[in-house]
Amino acid sequence: MTPVTTFADRRVALFGLGGSGLATARALIAGGASVVAWDDGEESVARARGEGIPTADLRGEDWSGFEALVLAPGVPLTHPEPHWSVRLAREAGVEIVGDIELFCRERRARAPGAPFVAITGTNGKSTTTALIAHVLGRAGRDVQMGGNIGTAILSLAPPAAGRVHVIEMSSFQIDLTPSLDPGVGVLMNVTPDHLDRHGTMEQYAAIKERLICGADLAVVGIDDAPSRAIADRRAEKTVRVHVGAGPAPADGLCVSEGIVRDGAGAELADVTGVGSLRGAHNWQNAAVAVAVAQALGLRPEEIRAGLASFPGLPHRMEEVGRRGRVLFVNDSKATNADSTEKALTAFRDIHWILGGKAKDGGIFPLVPYFERVAHAYLIGAASDAFAATLEGAVPYTRCGTLDVAVEKAAENAAASGAPEPVVLLSPACASYDQFRNFEVRGDRFRERVKALP
């Protein structure tokens, strides 16, 4: 835990009592703050009370006595409209912050030079966060990983000289961190997302840009227009990362066919044989990790060893097993066509398991990649709509359930003449028609693969 001593003897309102909210309340109390916590859910309030966290409905409190409102990132700050707790705080002139802002203030008070890497982007930020943390840990660094990737930042060990915090940040978290000042700030990419919470694409991009504005060094993927413009505005303190053929930016790195090179053309890393880093999107993740590791002083051989040993993240192009020539890949996190596109571009001879609760647009954007698919296996509510898109282009089987799809896909893949057929669960759908979440769906796939003869 990181006790928040910067609010010692001060009264703090806290709204949102999920995992990060509870961790924040504990950290504030441990640091000597007087906390009043609340949530719109009765069960969450009861859980906090059970831990001894002081609770009260903030609608009935005197806001003139609060120094700050600490808001959970899932609570609307601006769009579609501010939450009632936000309105009360603004009316009273009380600042509104999140848990990562508390960490930043504590870092400046405790160990201002402590290494702090913050990562954001519309896509790829979780894998890149885990990859950077893995490379650093493999090299013997004291690494604390958290934020949006799962562990609340204030649950981690406190900032200290020589201890590296590698923190994934969503746009919601950036919005609540006005004094964000990482040593290294990473922006992977910016494409339309969460516009219901940010209003416009311009506002969303501006929030992402804030992550690198206070950074000593920025690492920015430059393969989309908003990110390129952001890199241009930060040219003097930015390492640019480009994916694709052609020379690397003079002030950055490029990665093509899995080979990472610097601006002079020298090879820095080769991830072509790393199963957990297949595909152009993972090559970008690897190149960004190389840039960050270099900035933190790792030797080339340490960086290469870390990349080569990266196990990947569950449910994100996770290799869960082999049966003879057949590779089984769990990409259950791919809940829309954009995510599934990355998996389809990474493999050939694909036996593709897809379906569930469809998103707008279905799988029509994936038509250009159908030539990579040997056979499709349809599950869930989207079966009829997806069959209509596949008709005449890809042979398909209606399987209904994931269990049936795994069995049929494994059988057909084993009978194929391809050198490495791939059974790929990349549903391009939400899971809610048959599973509680994508994790449960992916776990079920893994279980069925392991149960195969």
C-alpha positions as CSV (number, residue, x, y, z in Angstrom):
1,M,0.0,0.0,0.0
2,T,1.0,3.6,-0.6
3,P,-0.3,5.7,2.4
4,V,-1.5,9.1,1.2
5,T,0.3,11.4,3.7
6,T,-0.3,14.5,1.6
7,F,-3.9,14.7,2.9
8,A,-3.0,14.0,6.5
9,D,-5.4,15.8,9.0
10,R,-7.6,16.9,6.1
11,R,-11.2,16.0,5.3
12,V,-11.7,14.2,2.0
13,A,-14.9,13.1,0.2
14,L,-14.7,9.9,-1.8
15,F,-17.2,8.6,-4.3
16,G,-17.1,5.2,-5.8
17,L,-16.4,2.1,-3.7
18,G,-15.3,-0.5,-6.2
19,G,-11.9,-2.0,-6.0
20,S,-9.9,1.2,-6.6
21,G,-12.2,3.2,-4.4
22,L,-11.7,0.9,-1.4
23,A,-8.0,0.9,-2.0
24,T,-8.0,4.7,-2.1
25,A,-10.0,4.9,1.1
26,R,-7.6,2.6,2.9
27,A,-4.6,4.6,1.7
28,L,-6.1,7.9,2.7
29,I,-6.9,6.6,6.2
30,A,-3.5,5.1,6.5
31,G,-2.0,8.5,5.7
32,G,-4.0,10.3,8.3
33,A,-6.9,11.7,6.3
34,S,-10.4,12.0,7.5
35,V,-12.5,10.2,4.9
36,V,-16.3,10.3,4.1
37,A,-17.1,7.7,1.5
38,W,-20.2,6.9,-0.5
39,D,-21.5,5.0,-3.5
40,D,-24.8,4.7,-5.4
41,G,-24.8,1.0,-4.7
42,E,-26.0,-0.2,-1.3
43,E,-23.8,-3.4,-1.4
44,S,-20.6,-1.3,-2.0
45,V,-21.4,1.0,0.9
46,A,-22.1,-2.0,3.2
47,R,-18.7,-3.6,2.1
48,A,-16.9,-0.4,3.0
49,R,-18.6,-0.2,6.4
50,G,-17.6,-3.8,7.0
51,E,-14.0,-2.7,6.6
52,G,-14.4,0.2,9.0
53,I,-14.3,2.9,6.3
54,P,-16.5,5.9,7.4
55,T,-19.5,6.3,5.1
56,A,-22.2,8.9,4.8
57,D,-24.5,10.0,2.0
58,L,-22.5,12.9,0.5
59,R,-25.7,14.7,-0.5
60,G,-26.2,15.5,3.2
61,E,-22.6,16.6,4.0
62,D,-21.2,20.1,4.5
63,W,-18.9,20.4,1.4
64,S,-17.2,23.6,2.7
65,G,-15.1,21.3,5.0
66,F,-13.8,19.0,2.3
67,E,-10.3,19.5,0.8
68,A,-11.1,17.3,-2.2
69,L,-13.5,14.9,-3.9
70,V,-11.7,11.7,-4.9
71,L,-13.8,10.2,-7.7
72,A,-13.7,6.7,-9.1
73,P,-12.8,6.7,-12.8
74,G,-16.0,5.0,-13.8
75,V,-18.1,7.9,-12.5
76,P,-19.0,10.5,-15.2
77,L,-17.0,13.7,-14.8
78,T,-18.4,15.6,-17.8
79,H,-20.5,13.5,-20.2
80,P,-23.2,12.5,-20.7
81,E,-23.7,14.7,-17.7
82,P,-21.7,15.2,-14.5
83,H,-22.5,12.9,-11.6
84,W,-24.3,14.5,-8.7
85,S,-21.2,14.3,-6.5
86,V,-19.3,16.2,-9.2
87,R,-21.9,19.0,-9.2
88,L,-21.8,19.3,-5.4
89,A,-18.0,19.5,-5.4
90,R,-17.9,22.2,-8.1
91,E,-20.6,24.3,-6.4
92,A,-18.5,24.3,-3.3
93,G,-15.2,25.0,-5.1
94,V,-13.8,21.6,-4.1
95,E,-11.1,20.1,-6.4
96,I,-11.9,16.8,-8.0
97,V,-9.1,14.2,-8.4
98,G,-8.6,10.5,-8.8
99,D,-6.4,7.9,-7.1
100,I,-3.5,8.3,-9.6
101,E,-3.4,12.1,-8.8
102,L,-2.9,11.1,-5.1
103,F,-0.1,8.8,-6.1
104,C,1.6,11.6,-8.1
105,R,1.4,14.0,-5.1
106,E,2.8,11.3,-2.8
107,R,5.6,10.6,-5.3
108,R,6.6,14.2,-5.4
109,A,6.6,14.4,-1.6
110,R,8.4,11.0,-1.0
111,A,10.7,10.4,-3.9
112,P,10.4,12.9,-6.7
113,G,13.0,11.1,-8.9
114,A,11.4,7.7,-8.5
115,P,10.9,6.1,-11.9
116,F,7.3,6.3,-13.1
117,V,6.1,5.1,-16.5
118,A,2.5,5.9,-17.5
119,I,1.0,4.2,-20.6
120,T,-2.2,5.1,-22.5
121,G,-3.7,4.6,-25.9
122,T,-7.0,3.4,-27.4
123,N,-5.6,0.0,-28.1
124,G,-2.6,-2.0,-26.9
125,K,-2.0,-0.3,-23.6
126,S,-2.6,-3.3,-21.3
127,T,-0.2,-5.6,-23.3
128,T,2.4,-2.8,-23.5
129,T,2.1,-2.2,-19.8
130,A,2.6,-5.8,-19.0
131,L,5.4,-6.2,-21.5
132,I,7.4,-3.2,-20.1
133,A,6.9,-4.5,-16.5
134,H,8.1,-7.9,-17.6
135,V,11.2,-6.7,-19.4
136,L,12.1,-4.5,-16.4
137,G,11.4,-7.3,-13.9
138,R,13.4,-9.9,-16.0
139,A,16.3,-7.5,-15.8
140,G,16.2,-7.5,-12.0
141,R,14.4,-4.1,-11.5
142,D,12.0,-3.6,-8.6
143,V,8.7,-3.2,-10.6
144,Q,5.2,-2.3,-9.4
145,M,2.6,-2.7,-12.1
146,G,-1.0,-1.4,-11.8
147,G,-3.6,1.2,-12.7
148,N,-6.2,0.4,-15.4
149,I,-4.6,-3.0,-15.9
150,G,-6.1,-4.3,-12.7
151,T,-4.3,-3.5,-9.4
152,A,-5.2,-0.1,-8.0
153,I,-2.2,2.2,-7.9
154,L,-2.5,2.9,-4.2
155,S,-2.4,-0.8,-3.4
156,L,1.1,-0.9,-4.8
157,A,4.3,-0.3,-2.8
158,P,5.2,3.3,-2.3
159,P,7.4,5.2,-4.7
160,A,11.1,5.0,-3.9
161,A,14.4,5.5,-5.6
162,G,15.1,2.5,-7.8
163,R,11.5,1.2,-7.7
164,V,9.7,1.5,-11.1
165,H,6.0,2.1,-11.2
166,V,4.5,1.0,-14.6
167,I,1.0,2.2,-14.7
168,E,-1.7,1.8,-17.4
169,M,-4.1,4.8,-17.6
170,S,-7.4,5.1,-19.2
171,S,-8.8,8.4,-20.5
172,F,-11.1,8.5,-17.5
173,Q,-8.1,8.3,-15.1
174,I,-6.1,10.9,-17.0
175,D,-9.1,13.3,-16.7
176,L,-8.8,13.0,-12.9
177,T,-5.0,13.5,-12.7
178,P,-4.4,17.2,-13.3
179,S,-0.7,17.1,-12.2
180,L,0.3,14.0,-14.0
181,D,4.1,14.0,-14.4
182,P,5.6,10.6,-15.3
183,G,9.3,10.2,-16.0
184,V,8.3,8.4,-19.2
185,G,4.8,8.9,-20.8
186,V,3.6,6.5,-23.5
187,L,0.9,7.2,-26.0
188,M,0.2,4.1,-28.2
189,N,-2.5,5.4,-30.5
190,V,-5.7,7.5,-30.7
191,T,-8.8,6.2,-32.5
192,P,-12.4,7.0,-31.7
193,D,-13.5,5.5,-28.3
194,H,-15.5,6.5,-25.2
195,L,-17.0,9.5,-27.0
196,D,-20.1,9.1,-24.8
197,R,-17.9,10.1,-21.9
198,H,-15.8,12.7,-23.6
199,G,-18.2,14.4,-26.1
200,T,-15.9,14.7,-29.2
201,M,-13.0,13.1,-30.7
202,E,-11.0,16.3,-30.3
203,Q,-11.7,16.3,-26.5
204,Y,-10.8,12.6,-26.3
205,A,-7.5,13.2,-28.1
206,A,-6.7,16.2,-25.9
207,I,-7.2,14.1,-22.7
208,K,-4.8,11.4,-24.1
209,E,-2.2,14.1,-24.9
210,R,-2.2,15.3,-21.3
211,L,-0.5,12.1,-20.3
212,I,2.7,13.1,-22.1
213,C,2.5,16.9,-21.5
214,G,4.1,16.6,-18.1
215,A,6.4,13.7,-18.9
216,D,10.2,14.1,-18.9
217,L,10.2,11.9,-22.0
218,A,7.4,10.8,-24.3
219,V,7.2,7.7,-26.4
220,V,4.5,8.1,-29.1
221,G,3.2,5.8,-31.8
222,I,2.8,7.9,-34.9
223,D,0.7,5.7,-37.2
224,D,-2.5,7.6,-36.7
225,A,-3.1,11.3,-37.5
226,P,-4.0,12.5,-33.9
227,S,-0.9,10.8,-32.4
228,R,1.3,12.2,-35.2
229,A,0.1,15.7,-34.5
230,I,0.7,15.2,-30.7
231,A,4.2,14.0,-31.4
232,D,4.9,17.0,-33.6
233,R,3.8,19.4,-30.8
234,R,6.3,17.5,-28.5
235,A,9.1,17.0,-31.0
236,E,12.0,18.0,-28.7
237,K,11.1,15.4,-26.0
238,T,9.6,12.6,-28.0
239,V,10.7,9.2,-29.2
240,R,8.5,8.4,-32.3
241,V,7.6,4.8,-33.0
242,H,6.5,3.8,-36.5
243,V,5.2,0.4,-37.7
244,G,5.8,-0.6,-41.3
245,A,8.4,-0.6,-44.0
246,G,10.7,2.4,-44.6
247,P,13.3,4.1,-42.4
248,A,12.7,4.8,-38.7
249,P,12.1,8.4,-37.7
250,A,15.4,10.1,-37.1
251,D,14.3,10.7,-33.5
252,G,12.7,7.3,-32.9
253,L,12.3,3.6,-33.8
254,C,10.5,1.6,-36.5
255,V,9.4,-2.0,-36.5
256,S,8.7,-4.0,-39.7
257,E,8.1,-7.8,-39.9
258,G,9.0,-8.1,-36.2
259,I,12.4,-6.4,-36.4
260,V,12.9,-3.2,-34.3
261,R,15.4,-0.7,-35.7
262,D,16.6,2.7,-34.6
263,G,16.9,5.8,-36.7
264,A,20.3,4.8,-38.1
265,G,18.9,1.4,-39.2
266,A,20.6,-0.6,-36.5
267,E,18.7,-3.7,-35.3
268,L,17.6,-3.5,-31.7
269,A,15.4,-6.5,-31.3
270,D,13.7,-9.3,-33.2
271,V,10.4,-10.7,-32.0
272,T,9.5,-12.8,-35.1
273,G,9.8,-16.0,-33.0
274,V,7.9,-14.7,-30.0
275,G,4.5,-16.3,-30.0
276,S,3.0,-13.8,-27.6
277,L,4.1,-10.9,-29.8
278,R,2.6,-11.9,-33.2
279,G,1.1,-9.3,-35.5
280,A,1.8,-5.7,-36.4
281,H,0.0,-4.4,-33.3
282,N,2.2,-6.5,-31.0
283,W,5.3,-5.3,-33.0
284,Q,4.3,-1.8,-32.0
285,N,4.0,-2.9,-28.4
286,A,7.5,-4.4,-28.6
287,A,9.0,-1.3,-30.1
288,V,7.5,0.9,-27.5
289,A,8.8,-1.4,-24.8
290,V,12.3,-1.2,-26.3
291,A,12.2,2.6,-26.3
292,V,11.0,2.7,-22.6
293,A,13.6,0.1,-21.5
294,Q,16.4,2.1,-23.3
295,A,15.2,5.3,-21.5
296,L,15.4,3.5,-18.2
297,G,19.0,2.3,-18.8
298,L,18.6,-1.4,-19.7
299,R,21.3,-3.1,-21.7
300,P,20.4,-4.4,-25.2
301,E,20.8,-8.0,-24.1
302,E,18.5,-7.4,-21.1
303,I,15.8,-6.0,-23.4
304,R,16.1,-8.9,-25.9
305,A,15.8,-11.5,-23.1
306,G,12.8,-9.8,-21.7
307,L,11.0,-9.6,-25.0
308,A,11.8,-13.3,-25.8
309,S,10.4,-14.5,-22.5
310,F,7.2,-12.5,-22.4
311,P,4.2,-14.9,-21.7
312,G,1.5,-12.5,-23.0
313,L,-1.8,-11.6,-21.3
314,P,-4.7,-14.0,-20.8
315,H,-7.4,-13.7,-23.4
316,R,-5.3,-11.5,-25.8
317,M,-4.0,-13.8,-28.5
318,E,-3.0,-16.2,-25.8
319,E,-1.5,-19.4,-27.0
320,V,-3.3,-22.0,-24.8
321,G,-2.0,-25.2,-26.4
322,R,-1.0,-27.4,-29.3
323,R,-2.3,-30.6,-30.6
324,G,0.1,-31.9,-33.2
325,R,0.4,-29.2,-35.8
326,V,-2.7,-27.3,-34.5
327,L,-2.2,-24.1,-32.5
328,F,-5.0,-23.0,-30.2
329,V,-5.3,-19.2,-29.5
330,N,-7.6,-17.6,-27.0
331,D,-8.4,-14.0,-28.1
332,S,-11.7,-13.7,-26.1
333,K,-10.8,-10.1,-25.3
334,A,-11.6,-9.3,-29.0
335,T,-15.2,-8.0,-28.5
336,N,-15.5,-6.0,-31.7
337,A,-14.3,-6.2,-35.3
338,D,-11.4,-3.8,-34.8
339,S,-9.9,-6.1,-32.2
340,T,-10.5,-9.3,-34.2
341,E,-8.8,-7.7,-37.2
342,K,-5.5,-7.8,-35.4
343,A,-5.8,-11.5,-34.8
344,L,-6.8,-12.3,-38.3
345,T,-3.8,-10.4,-39.7
346,A,-1.5,-12.4,-37.4
347,F,-2.3,-15.9,-38.7
348,R,-3.2,-17.9,-41.8
349,D,-5.1,-21.2,-42.1
350,I,-7.5,-20.0,-39.4
351,H,-10.3,-22.1,-38.0
352,W,-12.2,-19.1,-36.6
353,I,-14.7,-19.3,-33.7
354,L,-16.8,-16.2,-33.6
355,G,-20.1,-14.9,-32.4
356,G,-21.9,-13.7,-29.3
357,K,-23.7,-10.4,-28.8
358,A,-22.9,-8.4,-31.9
359,K,-21.6,-4.8,-32.0
360,D,-22.7,-2.2,-34.6
361,G,-21.3,-3.1,-38.0
362,G,-20.9,-6.8,-37.2
363,I,-18.0,-8.4,-39.0
364,F,-18.4,-6.6,-42.3
365,P,-15.1,-4.6,-41.8
366,L,-13.3,-8.0,-41.7
367,V,-14.2,-9.0,-45.2
368,P,-10.7,-8.2,-46.6
369,Y,-9.2,-10.8,-44.2
370,F,-11.6,-13.7,-45.1
371,E,-9.0,-15.2,-47.4
372,R,-7.0,-16.1,-44.3
373,V,-9.9,-18.1,-42.8
374,A,-10.2,-21.8,-43.7
375,H,-13.5,-22.3,-41.9
376,A,-15.7,-20.3,-39.5
377,Y,-17.6,-21.7,-36.5
378,L,-20.6,-19.6,-35.4
379,I,-21.8,-19.4,-31.8
380,G,-24.3,-17.3,-29.9
381,A,-26.9,-14.7,-30.9
382,A,-25.0,-13.2,-33.8
383,S,-24.9,-16.5,-35.8
384,D,-27.6,-15.5,-38.4
385,A,-26.1,-12.1,-39.1
386,F,-22.6,-13.4,-39.3
387,A,-23.6,-16.3,-41.5
388,A,-25.1,-13.8,-44.0
389,T,-21.8,-11.9,-44.1
390,L,-19.7,-15.1,-44.5
391,E,-22.0,-16.6,-47.2
392,G,-20.2,-17.4,-50.4
393,A,-16.9,-16.2,-49.0
394,V,-16.0,-18.5,-46.1
395,P,-17.3,-22.0,-45.3
396,Y,-19.0,-22.0,-42.0
397,T,-20.7,-24.3,-39.4
398,R,-23.4,-23.2,-37.0
399,C,-22.3,-24.6,-33.7
400,G,-24.5,-22.8,-31.2
401,T,-22.2,-23.2,-28.2
402,L,-18.5,-22.7,-27.6
403,D,-18.0,-26.3,-26.5
404,V,-19.3,-27.6,-29.9
405,A,-17.3,-25.1,-31.8
406,V,-14.0,-26.1,-30.1
407,E,-14.6,-29.8,-30.8
408,K,-15.5,-29.2,-34.5
409,A,-12.7,-26.7,-35.1
410,A,-10.1,-29.0,-33.6
411,E,-11.3,-31.9,-35.7
412,N,-11.2,-30.0,-39.0
413,A,-7.9,-28.3,-38.2
414,A,-6.2,-31.6,-37.5
415,A,-7.5,-33.0,-40.8
416,S,-6.3,-30.0,-42.8
417,G,-3.1,-30.1,-44.8
418,A,-1.9,-26.8,-43.6
419,P,1.6,-26.7,-41.9
420,E,0.2,-24.8,-38.8
421,P,-3.5,-24.6,-38.7
422,V,-4.8,-22.3,-36.0
423,V,-8.0,-22.7,-34.0
424,L,-8.7,-19.1,-33.1
425,L,-11.3,-17.8,-30.6
426,S,-11.7,-14.2,-31.6
427,P,-15.4,-13.6,-31.3
428,A,-15.8,-10.0,-32.5
429,C,-18.7,-9.8,-30.1
430,A,-19.5,-9.2,-26.5
431,S,-20.0,-12.3,-24.4
432,Y,-23.2,-11.4,-22.6
433,D,-25.5,-13.7,-24.5
434,Q,-23.8,-16.8,-23.1
435,F,-21.1,-15.8,-20.7
436,R,-20.8,-13.3,-17.8
437,N,-17.8,-11.6,-19.4
438,F,-15.0,-12.2,-21.9
439,E,-12.8,-13.7,-19.2
440,V,-15.3,-16.5,-18.4
441,R,-15.6,-17.1,-22.2
442,G,-11.8,-17.3,-22.6
443,D,-11.4,-19.6,-19.6
444,R,-14.1,-21.9,-21.0
445,F,-12.2,-22.1,-24.3
446,R,-8.9,-22.9,-22.5
447,E,-10.7,-25.6,-20.5
448,R,-12.2,-27.2,-23.6
449,V,-8.8,-27.2,-25.4
450,K,-7.1,-28.9,-22.5
451,A,-9.9,-31.5,-22.4
452,L,-9.3,-32.5,-26.1
453,P,-7.9,-36.0,-26.6
